[in-house]
C-alpha cells in the first residue's frame, strides 16, 4: 500500500475504494488498551458519554480489535481526528504533527498502520484544516503577545487583545460558527497554506491511506483543494480524499480536481425517507440538516436517479456511503427503534455503488441521540446487550458484497418502484444481481422481463422464479432479497 501500488491516475479515484467497506471509529470511545498510560480523571467506560469528558479509548485498543473488524468484513478504517487536542472529539487541534498522548502518541499510530496493513486494512484519517484551537501554538502566541505576535497573520483578528474565553461576547477573530474555541485559519496566507500542505504530505508519507476533510466548503481560498490534491497524490497516487459535503454537489469531486468522493449524506436521506417512512424520530431528525419527509418507492427511485446522474461513474464508485456518523443520532434511534428499518437500510447501503461505511456500534444496535449520545463507549464484554440479529445482517451483507463483483463494480438499473416495493439490478459482465426491497407493511411482489435461465438466491428473504423470460419476485412485509439471474 505505497505510492507505487496500483495504476490509478492522480486525476481519477483510487481503484481500491470501490472494493472497500469502511468502519468509522471515534477513537476515545471504541476501545481502551492497558498499553497506553492514562491520567486519573477519566469517565467510566460504561457510563453515559458527556461532551467534555474522556473515556480513554486509544489507537492500541483499536489494534487489539482489528481481527474482530476483519472477521466482520471491514477492510478500511476511517478515524475521527487523532492529533493532540483539548477535546474528546479532537476537532480542536493543538499540534498537527503529534498524535494525542491519550491515544498513544505517534508510536501508537505507527503500530496501528502496520498492523492494519498486515491485515489488508486501509486507514484514512480526519483532516481538520479550516480551523485550529486556542491551544494551537501560533494562535496561543497571539493570545499571549497580541498584535506583536509573529503569527498574527495566520488568523483574522479584528481587535486586540482578542476575546477568546468570554462567551457572553463574540470572539474578536474569525471562528468557525462563531465558536471561541475554533479560530479559523487565514488560508490566504501562503505560510498557512504551505503549513497545511506539509501536514497533509507528512501523514501520507507516514502511512495513512488518505484523508477525510472536515468542512471543506468553509475554505474559500481559490485553488486550495486543487493544490491539496496534487500535493497528496504526488506522495501516494492511491491516497483516498473524501470531503464532508452534505449536499449533492459534483464541484467537489476529482472531475473538478478536488476530492475522489464525498460523504454521501444525500444517499442516507434518500434511503431513510423510504425504508423508515412514518417511523423517523422527529426530535432526532430535527438536529440534522437533511430531508426526512417520507417518500415511497417511486420517490426513492427518483432520488437515486438524480444522485446517479449528478456524479460520474468513477465518483459514484468512490463516494463514502453512510447511514450514520458522529454528527448524527444513532441509526437505530433515528428510525425510532425499528430494527426492520435498519435491516432494509443496510441492504440498500451494501448493494449501492460506492464504499459503504458503518459507524462503530451501529452493527450491534447501539442507540443514542445527537452528540454526546451517539458517542458512547463500545460495549466490549457486554455481548448480551448486542443485537446479534442486526450484527448478522451487517456481517452477511458485507460478505455478500465481497463475494459479488457486480455489487462493487457493476452498473445500476431500476426495474420496479410502486408503493413500498423497489427493485433494481446490479450488472457486471455476464453477472446480473436482482435486489428487491419491500418497505411496505404487507407482502408484495412484482414481475419483469429479464433474460436468464434460472434464479439463485444469494441473500435475504422471499422467492424469485424465472418462467418464459420473466422473473417474478415475492417478498414478505418489511423484507429484502438478492438473487443472481
C-alpha positions, 0 to 999 in steps of 0.5 A: 500500500505505497505510492507505487501500488496500483495504476490509478491516475492522480486525476481519477479515484483510487481503484481500491475504494470501490472494493472497500467497506469502511468502519468509522471509529471515534477513537476515545470511545471504541476501545481502551488498551492497558498499553497506553498510560492514562491520567486519573480523571477519566469517565467510566467506560460504561457510563453515559458519554458527556461532551467534555469528558474522556473515556480513554479509548486509544489507537492500541485498543483499536489494534487489539480489535482489528481481527474482530473488524476483519472477521466482520468484513471491514477492510478500511478504517476511517478515524475521527481526528487523532492529533493532540487536542483539548477535546474528546472529539479532537476537532480542536487541534493543538499540534498537527504533527503529534498524535494525542498522548491519550491515544498513544502518541505517534508510536501508537499510530505507527503500530496501528498502520502496520498492523492494519496493513498486515491485515489488508486494512486501509486507514484514512484519517480526519483532516481538520484544516479550516480551523485550529484551537486556542491551544494551537501554538501560533494562535496561543502566541497571539493570545499571549503577545497580541498584535506583536505576535509573529503569527498574527497573520495566520488568523483574522483578528479584528481587535486586540487583545482578542476575546477568546474565553468570554462567551457572553461576547463574540470572539474578536477573530474569525471562528468557525460558527462563531465558536471561541474555541475554533479560530479559523485559519487565514488560508490566504496566507501562503505560510498557512497554506504551505503549513497545511500542505506539509501536514497533509504530505507528512501523514501520507508519507507516514502511512495513512491511506488518505484523508477525510476533510472536515468542512471543506466548503468553509475554505474559500481560498481559490485553488486550495483543494486543487493544490491539496490534491496534487500535493497528496497524490504526488506522495501516494497516487492511491491516497483516498480524499473524501470531503464532508459535503452534505449536499449533492454537489459534483464541484467537489469531486476529482472531475473538478480536481478536488476530492475522489468522493464525498460523504454521501449524506444525500444517499442516507436521506434518500434511503431513510425517507423510504425504508423508515417512512412514518417511523423517523424520530422527529426530535432526532431528525430535527438536529440534522440538516437533511430531508426526512419527509417520507417518500415511497418507492417511486420517490426513492427511485427518483432520488437515486436517479438524480444522485446517479446522474449528478456524479460520474461513474468513477465518483459514484464508485468512490463516494463514502456511503453512510447511514450514520456518523458522529454528527448524527443520532444513532441509526437505530434511534433515528428510525425510532427503534425499528430494527426492520428499518435498519435491516432494509437500510443496510441492504440498500447501503451494501448493494449501492455503488460506492464504499459503504461505511458503518459507524462503530456500534451501529452493527450491534444496535447501539442507540443514542441521540445527537452528540454526546449520545451517539458517542458512547463507549463500545460495549466490549464484554457486554455481548448480551446487550448486542443485537446479534440479529442486526450484527448478522445482517451487517456481517452477511451483507458485507460478505455478500458484497465481497463475494459479488463483483457486480455489487462493487463494480457493476452498473445500476438499473431500476426495474420496479418502484410502486408503493413500498416495493423497489427493485433494481439490478446490479450488472457486471459482465455476464453477472446480473444481481436482482435486489428487491426491497419491500418497505411496505407493511404487507407482502408484495411482489412484482414481475419483469422481463429479464433474460436468464435461465434460472434464479439463485438466491444469494441473500435475504428473504422471499422467492424469485422464479424465472418462467418464459423470460420473466422473473417474478419476485415475492417478498414478505412485509418489511423484507429484502432479497438478492438473487443472481439471474 
